């Protein structure tokens, strides 16, 4: 199943892109998606929304979901 991920801050630097489309297994949770991205960051520092709504990291993703993963704060 395909989802689109939008990231910023340190995650963007680690992935090398601001937006990425991924093919993931059915019934993948948000937490599992973060693990698939293989970005070393404490999950408690992230705010995650799916299709514009903030959700639990245990939520199961669906085909064509748009996932935004943002750090709680950033510096400059």
N, C-alpha and C positions, 0 to 999 in steps of 0.2 A: 504494500500500500504506500502511496506517496503523500508526503507532507512537506510543507515549506517552512523553513526555520529562518527567522530574522534575529540577528544578534547585534550587540554593540559593546563598546568598551574593551575590556581585556579579552572577552570571548571572541570578539571580532578579530583582534590581533592574533589570537591563538589559532583561529580557523583560517585566517587569511582572506576572509570575505564577510560581507555584511548580510548576505542572504544566500541560502543554500536549499536546494530541493533534495530530499532523501527518500529512498525506498526502504521502508522499515517493515518488520513482520506485523501481521495482524495482532491486535490486542496489546500493542506496545504502550507502556505507560509513559508519562512525561519523565519520570525519574529514569526509566530505561533509555529513553531518547538522549537524555543528558549523558548517560554512560556511553552510549554509542558515539557521541561526539568526541569522546576521549579528551575533554578539556579539564584540566586539573584546577578545579575551583570548588570551594565549599558551597554546597547547595543552599545552605541557609542564607547566603549572600545574594541569592537570585530572586527576581520577581518574574513569574511566568504567566503569560496569557495565551489562551487559545481562542482564535476567532474573536479577539477583542475583549474576552472575559478572563479575569484572574481566576485560576483554578488550582486545585491540589496537585502536588507532584505524583499522587497515586492515580490520577485520572487517566483513563484509557483514551488513546488518540484514535481518530477516525480518518478515513480516506479524505485527502484534500484539505486537512486542517492546516491552519496558518498559526505557527507557534512563535511567539516572541519571547526571547530569553534575555533579560536585562539585569545587569548588576544593580544592587540597591543604591549604590553611590559610585561616583567616579571622580577622579581627580585630574588635575591638569597642570 
